[in-house]
Amino acid sequence: NQVLEMFDHAYSNYMEHAYPADELMPLTCRGRVRGQEPSRGDVDDALGKFSLTLIDTLDTLVVLNKTKEFEEAVKKVIKDVNLDNDIVVSVFETNIRVLGGLLGGHSVAIMLKEKGEYMQWYNGELLHMAKELGYKLLPAFNTTSGLPYPRVNLKFGVRHPEARTGTETDTCTACAGTLILEFAALSRFTGTSIFEEYARKALDFIWEKRQRSSNLVGVTINIHTGDWVRKDSGVGAGIDSYYEYLLKAYVLLGDDSFLERFNTHYDAIMRYISQPPLLLDVHIHKPMLNARTWMDSLLAFFPGLQVLKGDIRPAIETHEMLYQVIKKHNFLPEAFTTDFRVHWAQHPLRPEFAESTYFLYKATGDPYYLEVGKTLIENLNKYARVPCGFAAMKDVRTGSHEDRMDSFFLAEMFKYLYLLFADKEDMIFDIEDYIFTTEAHLLPLWLSTTNQTISKKNTSTEYTELDDSNFDWTCPNTQILFPNDPMFAQSIREPLKNVVDKSCPRGISRAEESLGSGPKPPLRARDFMASNPEHLEILKKMGVSLIHLKDGRVQLVQHAVQAASSLDAEDGLRFMQEMIELSSQQQKEQQLPPRAVQIVSHPFFGRVVLTAGPAQFGMDLSKHKAGTRGFVATIKPYNGCSEITNPEAVKEKIALMQRGQCMFAEKARNIQKAGAIGGIVIDDNEGSSSDTAPLFQMAGDGKNTDDITIPMLFLFNKEGNIILDAIREYEAVEVLLSDKAKDRATIFKGKMIPNYIIDSNLEMENMDQKSSENDSHKPNSEEAPSESQDAGAVSEEPEGGGESSAVGAPDPLSPASAASASAPVADQDPHASGPAEAGAPEPACTPGDSQPQEQNAQTEASSKAHWDSKVQPMESILADWNEDIEAFEMMEKDEL
């Protein structure tokens, strides 16, 4: 009754506030219409302006014995739903939700009609709509491989000029392999074989492309070549329902080839991916190597599939582990780590765990699973229920909501929860006569003998003989498997009841090896520091060697035979896996554009702009257009890895520090505590430069970095030495940290402008007039000086030039700037704790000269004297401006 009340709350609010929209937005009590709400990316591909939630809920109404509401809903779908919309939708989502929903609705409609009380008027209208939709999905299969495009336009197909799709090259394995149930059912219901043929061809292609040595499949595949794009393999997102549909296709269609394929894959899954109670992704070519150290919530369906297959023990183990995670966070996070910390905190009210709970209860009869179901119901009512329905969790840690209630919540969650608690007499039909699709839609088992137009046996494929006694239990088997041992499931669960609180327990052998001293926790990738001697010693013990690369990075290589023991080799393998995952995560994080460090003090006045790497924490300079401006100060200790000992020198200034010894975020926290308004980290790898090295981003420390509010930028060694040389030459050096270089009018807006620049302004105007008379054929020669006049004769380059200097490939400095870069080492400030050596780097910073190096060399001496003088001659300023103008003309021509 509680499940029925919850369903009524969600369904009635959808019908009242959202229908005919695709989904309900439960926080704002309105419907989600694609195009009228901000795009959510790929998630919106499920929406096709076809009343998605109502179609997805049709057979749920019958399961919950709401036949009158079902009859009304079918009439609304027939009357209101249009499948000919000019809209691009996901082939996968449209198949499982809409086509599956129409077929499920048709299945229960003809069942009710046969019973003689309801739906007497029904004449296959839902099936006609399903067939219409099936034909609209067929253009997606127009590929040489037979794998469908991931998206299709309902009105124009794929290749049509107005289709706005058909350029994709990749699709996920589940997207191409989760079609056979719906398409075969459509063919069997209608007698039109083309749908089943297309779905079989896609399945056949994936099977042929499996990795032959491991018998695993990857996550994404090229639909034209069949090459694996993502070569990691698991049972979660991207692959999950491919395995499910192989087994269920055998159940529904009676084709032994599907069972043989499933058994082959299942053997590989249990051999490589299953690490009870965990299910961890591996590489298809190196299946002994884990591909990541976290699991996604979609794998929660797998225990239910294992029950259908008859392999109960691992199903109980994995389900219990997932339940412990739920008890800790109230819901299953979208992803969580192997030590059960939250990896992705969202929870869109997914039903997979409820599905597995239902199947385990059916298999064991253990009342424990009824208690699990009650926990799910209580959590939904306590944390997700809102006045207009049930809202997805934006963060399971904080309990914050997201304004979404996906259609699968009504289609699956309430169906499985109701069936979990329902007695046989509560049902108006026998649920055992149907099989569930991945969206929990009902397809009748009698389809296996109807309109068979395709051979049952695929004789062209050889299968490996597998020694697996579990195959004796292969489905369908919904009877209680262990009637004489009601404690069976409990005996399996007992060792796992504290698995989350205690994290993943290590083997006894490690404790025995420690001779009672207690196992020392292994080195974790997130804690590793290449400069820590103790860490290097641990790496050596684990058989991991460290190689320093020229660009400042380090490379790790493991040789298990060099490890001190087999246990150390195991720790080394785990460390390498974590490091691969950590590196992969950082690469996948949003790539930030380069930032700019602009020297604005005398004698630079904004002309020297250094390309800087951004940080993934701290102030976002792209949102603070003014940037952060201040004088620089070298901190002590120079690495910034402990409390700053010269806070009086750093307060209200931009701190300079050296890379290494600790995490970037730790450096930022230390200088922020000392009162710094920003920070610049200088690479400790001698000679590194943004000229030759790719953009470097400073990553966080794996923890929450919201406490860091100051901007942090990274300079390679060559660019960093320019600032250090300037400090030795001029002591007080002021810089501007910004998202892109500023023109001088912006830099000196509201600031005092040097007198000699102002004094030369009138002379500049006269020169401009002469220049415009003599050089009227050069429009840019007029433009730049006139802009400088408007800016108080300070701005030498337009905004566009500044932007190019910060973001584009940097050019050599102008002669004046080059002189600063060549400041002699002998002038080094003895109090500075910076590098002992400084070369004569040429920073990649401003859009200065594009002239040959000889010219820079010739003007270096005069430029040095020119910087040392208190007053800058007008002729020198004019020469610099003319050089800038020529550079800008060249850049405009080269489209820089």
WOKASUL-V333498 format. One line per field, one symbol per residue. ss: DSSP state (~ for helix, > for strand, _ for the rest). phi: phi as a letter, one per 40 degrees, with the letter a starting at -180 (. if undefined). psi: psi as a letter, one per 40 degrees, with the letter a starting at -180 (. if undefined). Layout:
# WOKASUL-V333498
ss = ???
phi = ???
psi = ???
This chain:
# WOKASUL-V333498
ss = _~~~~~~~~~~~~~~~~_____>>>____>>>________~~~~~~_____~~~~~~~~~~~~___~~~~~~~~~~~~~~_______>>>~~~~~~~~~~~~~~~~~~~~~~~~~_________~~~~~~~~~~~~~~~~~_________>>>___>____________>>>~~~~~__~~~~~~~~~~~___~~~~~~~~~~~~~~~__>____>___>>>_____>>>_>>______~~~~~~~~~~~~~~__~~~~~~~~~~~~~~~~~~>>__>>__>>______>___>>>~~~~~~~~~~~~~__~~~~~~~~~~~~~~~~~~_____>>>____>>>__>____~~~~~~~~~~~~~___~~~~~~~~~~~~~~~~~>>__>>_>>>>____>>>__>_~~~~~~~~~~~~~~~__~~~____~~~>>>_____>>>~~~~~___________________~~~~~______________~~~~~~~~~___________~~~~~~___________~~~_____~~~~~~~~~__>>>>>_____>>>>>_~~~___~~~~~~~~~~~~~~~~~~~~~~~______>>>>>________>>>>>>_>_____~~~____>>>>>>>____________~~~~___>>>>>_____~~~~~~~~~~____>>>>>_______________>____________>>>>>_~~~~~~~~~~~~~~___>>>>>_____~~~~_______~~~~~_~~~~~~~~~~~~~~____~~~~~~~~~~~~________~~~~~~~~~_______~~~~~~~___~~~_________________________~~~~~~~~~~~~~~~~_____~~~~~~~~~~~~~~~~~~~~___
phi = .ccccccdccccccccbbdcccacbccbfaccbcgcbdcbgcdccccbfbfdcccccdccdcdcgbcccccccccccccbcbcbccacbccccccccccccccccccccccccccgbbfcccbgcccccccccdcccddcccbccgccdcbacccbgbccdccfahccbbacccccbbbcccccccccccgccccccccccccdcccccdcccbgbbccbbccbcgcccbbcbabbdgbdcccdccccccccbgccccccccccccdccccbccbdccbbcbcccbccbccababbccccccdcccccchccdcccccccccccccccbgbccdaaccbgccbbccacfccccccccccccccbgccdcccdccccccccccbbcbdbhbbcccaccbgcbbcabccccccbdccccccccccdccccaccccbbccccgccbcccccbbfcbbdcbcccbcbccbcacccccddcabcccbccaccdcccccdcbcbccccgcccccdcccccfgcgccccccdcccbcccdcccccdcccgbbbbccccgcbbbbbbdccccaccccccccccccccccccccccccdccccbbbbcbccbcfgccbbcbccbcagccccbbccgbbaccaccbcccgcadccbccccdgbccbabchgacdcccccccccchccaabcbcccdgcaccbbcdbbcccbgbcbcccbccbbbbcdccccccccccccbgcbbbbcacacbcccccccgbccdccccccccccccccccccccbccbcccccccccccccgfbccbcddccccccbcccccccdcccccccdcccccccccbcccbacbcbccbbcccbcccdcdccccccccccccccbcccccccccccccccccccccccfc
psi = ddddddddddddddddedheidihgedefiihhhdeihheaddeeehefffdddddededdddefgddddddddddddddhhefigihihdddddddddddddddddddddddddedifdehffddddddddddddddddegiddehiidiihddebdeidedfieeieiiiddddefdddddddddddeehedddddddddddddddeihddefiiadiiheddeihdheihaeahddcedddddddddddefhddddddddddddddddddhgheihhiihddgeehieifiiiedeedddddddddegdddddddddddddddddedihidiiieefihdheihffiedddddddddddddeheddddddddddddddddehidfahhihdhedeeiiigigideddddddddddddeiideeieihdeeiihieefihhieeddehfhehhdhgeehiihhhghedddeiihgeihdgdegeedddddddeedfdddeahhiiddddddefeehhhhihideehheehdddddddddefhihhhideeiihhhhhdeeididddddddddddddddddddddddihhiiiihhhheihfdfedhhhhiiiieiahhdeegddahhiiihhihidefeahhefddddhfihhhiiiidiiddddddddddeeieiihhhhehheiieddiihhhhiaeeahedeheiihihhidddddddddddddechhhihhidiiiiddddeheihhhdddddeddddddddddddddfeegddddddddddddeffdheiidddddddddahiiiiidddddddehiddehhdeifaidihagihigcigbifiiddddddedddddddddidhhiddddddddddddddddddddef.
